[in-house]
């Protein structure tokens, strides 16, 4: 049974045990945290991953997510609670972090992994999926290998789980694309990554890179795209079908639409910062979808975010909602261990189609 973050006893309970506590008294052994879900794993190429991962875009991002270094202790508690409850997939990128904090997300993940006390087995089972930016000065495979080595140093690990291209340059710098692909091949052949993946690749480019990597003897493990009840347009569904047919695992980022599918915001109650501009445009057109999410959540004894994330899982994807707070981990874990019915899936998808607004497409996604 999932614990709701809105329940005071639950928060009190987790405030005691949301880190790897060290109790000095030999007479007292703290109870293990309750299991929110069966400790199942899904296959992703050669890797075994939890059916949901967590994204770390906010870790180091001051502009959009208001990161401050004083938040690091809170982020570590968030990470620890996730790991204690079986989450082993964490998504990051070498570009995450604002200005001087570039790479901060990887550094924090590395620090948190290294400080799991007495848990070498847990450390070894964690799957880090990091993305390498297609900066205009990265023009050779060797430069991507160097970028991978720099990420390994920040993460303090010997091998990255999934090395991903953050985006394709096919839309604006087609000649650079081959360097990206050969960079993935070089990382894989040198053993710096266990598997390779892509992000923001549209259907045509996804097929092209899959065929190229296959010819080089490098399996494409994953494709990460914006995928949610707000992002289920023709392109996204085509990408999903291609992934299914080629044995590529789809990782769905922004499964909660940057927070629009949490039920916490309205046109008169907007988040701080740049998100408010986007929310002001889209939220008024989401009434049918948010109403359907709320009705199903009430029937199921769940929350709106749990239903929205569970939809992504039922579609065969691995969602990676972003987390900054312990209460977000508690709530998101409640999306696991159960499944929406086929009727509920259809109800949600019909409501999404009835909602006139859609999430803005990532500008880097190709066709």
Residue pairs with C-beta under 8 A, 6 or more apart in sequence:
1 34
2 36
2 37
2 302
2 306
2 333
2 334
2 335
2 336
2 337
3 10
3 13
3 14
3 34
3 36
3 330
3 333
3 334
4 10
4 303
4 330
4 331
4 334
5 11
5 327
5 328
5 330
5 331
6 303
10 330
11 327
11 330
14 33
14 81
14 326
14 330
16 30
17 30
17 31
17 33
18 77
18 80
18 81
18 326
19 76
19 77
19 80
19 81
20 80
20 84
20 116
20 117
20 119
21 30
22 117
23 29
23 30
32 84
33 81
33 84
33 85
35 85
35 86
36 85
36 333
36 334
36 336
36 337
37 51
37 85
37 86
37 333
37 336
37 337
38 337
39 86
40 50
40 51
41 48
41 49
41 50
41 51
41 88
42 48
42 49
42 50
42 51
42 249
42 318
43 49
43 249
44 127
44 162
44 195
44 221
44 222
44 249
44 318
45 162
45 194
45 195
45 219
45 221
45 222
45 249
46 194
46 195
46 221
47 127
47 161
47 162
47 194
47 195
47 221
48 88
48 125
48 127
49 88
49 89
49 127
49 318
50 86
50 87
50 88
50 89
50 318
51 313
51 318
51 336
52 87
52 89
52 309
52 313
52 318
52 319
52 320
52 321
52 332
52 335
52 336
53 87
53 88
53 89
53 90
53 91
53 127
53 129
53 251
53 318
53 319
53 320
54 82
54 87
54 89
54 90
54 91
54 320
54 321
54 322
54 323
54 329
54 332
55 90
55 91
55 92
55 253
55 320
55 321
55 322
55 323
56 90
56 91
56 92
56 96
56 105
56 108
56 109
56 322
56 323
57 65
57 93
57 96
57 105
57 322
58 64
58 65
58 67
58 322
58 323
58 324
59 67
59 75
59 92
59 96
59 97
59 104
59 105
59 108
59 109
59 324
60 67
60 96
60 97
60 98
60 101
60 102
60 103
60 104
60 105
60 107
60 108
61 67
61 96
61 97
61 98
61 101
61 105
62 68
62 98
62 99
62 101
63 98
63 273
63 274
64 273
64 274
64 275
65 273
65 322
65 324
66 272
66 273
67 98
67 101
67 104
71 324
72 108
74 324
74 325
74 326
75 108
75 112
75 324
76 108
76 111
76 112
76 115
77 326
78 323
78 324
78 325
78 326
78 328
78 329
79 90
79 109
79 112
80 112
80 116
81 326
81 329
81 330
82 90
82 323
82 329
82 333
83 116
83 122
83 126
85 329
85 333
87 329
87 333
88 125
88 126
88 127
89 127
89 129
89 161
89 318
89 320
90 109
90 126
90 127
90 128
90 129
91 129
91 130
91 131
91 224
91 251
91 253
91 320
92 105
92 106
92 109
92 128
92 129
92 130
92 131
93 105
93 106
93 130
93 131
93 132
93 133
93 166
94 103
94 106
94 130
94 131
94 132
94 133
94 147
94 150
94 151
94 154
95 102
95 103
95 131
95 133
95 166
96 102
96 103
96 104
96 105
96 106
97 103
97 104
97 105
103 150
103 151
103 154
106 130
106 151
106 154
106 155
107 154
107 155
109 128
109 155
110 154
110 155
110 156
110 157
111 156
113 123
113 126
113 155
113 156
113 157
114 123
114 156
116 122
116 123
126 161
127 161
127 162
128 155
128 157
128 160
128 161
128 162
129 160
129 161
129 162
129 164
129 197
129 222
129 224
129 251
130 151
130 155
130 160
130 162
130 163
130 164
131 164
131 165
131 166
131 199
131 224
132 138
132 144
132 147
132 148
132 151
132 163
132 164
132 165
132 166
132 183
133 147
133 166
133 167
134 165
134 166
134 167
134 168
134 169
134 176
134 180
136 173
136 176
137 143
138 144
138 147
138 176
138 179
138 180
138 183
139 176
139 179
140 179
140 183
141 179
141 182
141 183
141 185
141 186
142 186
143 179
143 183
144 179
144 180
144 182
144 183
144 184
144 186
144 187
145 183
145 186
145 187
145 190
145 192
147 183
148 160
148 163
148 187
148 192
148 193
149 192
151 160
152 158
152 159
152 160
152 192
159 191
159 192
159 193
159 194
160 187
160 192
160 193
160 194
161 193
161 194
161 195
162 193
162 194
162 195
162 196
162 197
162 221
162 222
163 184
163 187
163 188
163 192
163 193
163 195
163 196
163 197
164 196
164 197
164 198
164 199
164 222
164 224
165 180
165 181
165 183
165 184
165 197
165 198
165 199
165 201
166 199
166 200
166 364
167 199
167 200
167 201
167 362
167 364
167 365
168 177
168 180
168 198
168 200
168 201
168 202
168 205
168 209
168 364
168 366
169 176
169 177
169 180
170 177
170 205
170 366
171 364
171 366
181 209
181 212
181 213
184 196
184 213
184 218
185 213
185 216
185 218
187 193
187 196
188 195
188 196
188 218
189 218
195 219
195 221
195 222
196 213
196 218
196 219
196 220
196 221
197 220
197 221
197 222
197 223
197 224
197 251
198 206
198 209
198 220
198 222
198 223
198 224
199 223
199 224
199 225
199 253
200 224
200 225
200 226
200 362
200 364
200 365
200 366
201 209
201 223
201 225
201 239
201 365
201 366
202 235
202 239
202 365
202 366
202 367
203 235
203 238
203 239
203 242
203 367
204 366
204 367
205 366
205 367
206 223
206 239
206 242
206 243
206 248
207 242
207 246
209 220
210 220
210 246
210 248
213 219
213 220
214 220
220 246
220 248
221 248
221 249
222 248
222 249
222 250
222 251
223 239
223 243
223 248
223 249
223 250
223 251
224 250
224 251
224 252
224 253
224 320
225 231
225 236
225 239
225 250
225 251
225 252
225 253
225 362
225 365
226 236
226 252
226 253
226 254
226 359
226 361
226 362
226 365
227 236
227 239
227 240
227 250
227 252
227 253
227 254
227 255
227 312
227 315
227 317
227 319
228 252
228 254
228 255
228 256
228 257
228 261
228 308
228 311
228 312
228 359
229 257
229 261
229 289
229 293
229 308
229 311
229 348
229 349
229 352
230 254
230 257
230 260
230 261
230 282
230 286
230 289
230 352
230 358
230 359
231 254
231 257
231 358
231 359
231 361
232 349
232 352
233 358
233 361
235 361
235 365
235 367
239 250
240 250
240 315
240 316
240 317
242 248
243 249
243 250
244 316
249 317
249 318
250 316
250 317
250 318
251 317
251 318
251 319
251 320
252 312
252 315
252 317
252 318
252 319
252 320
253 319
253 320
254 359
255 261
255 308
255 309
255 312
255 319
255 320
255 321
256 262
256 305
256 308
256 309
256 321
257 282
257 308
257 359
258 275
258 278
258 279
258 359
259 265
259 271
259 275
259 279
260 279
260 282
260 283
260 286
260 359
261 289
261 290
261 293
261 304
261 305
261 308
262 304
262 305
262 308
263 290
263 293
263 294
263 297
263 303
263 304
263 305
265 271
265 279
265 283
266 283
267 279
267 280
267 283
267 284
270 276
270 279
270 280
270 283
271 279
278 360
281 357
282 357
282 358
282 359
282 360
283 357
284 357
285 355
285 356
285 357
286 355
286 357
287 355
288 351
288 352
288 354
288 355
289 348
289 351
289 352
289 354
289 355
290 304
291 351
292 347
292 348
292 350
292 351
293 304
293 307
293 308
293 348
293 351
294 304
296 302
296 307
296 340
296 344
296 347
296 348
297 303
297 304
297 306
297 307
300 307
300 338
302 310
302 334
302 335
303 331
303 334
305 321
305 331
305 332
305 335
306 331
306 332
306 334
306 335
307 335
307 340
307 348
309 319
309 321
309 332
309 335
310 335
310 336
310 338
310 339
310 340
311 340
311 345
311 348
312 319
313 319
313 335
313 336
313 339
314 339
314 340
314 345
315 345
319 335
321 328
321 332
323 329
323 332
340 348
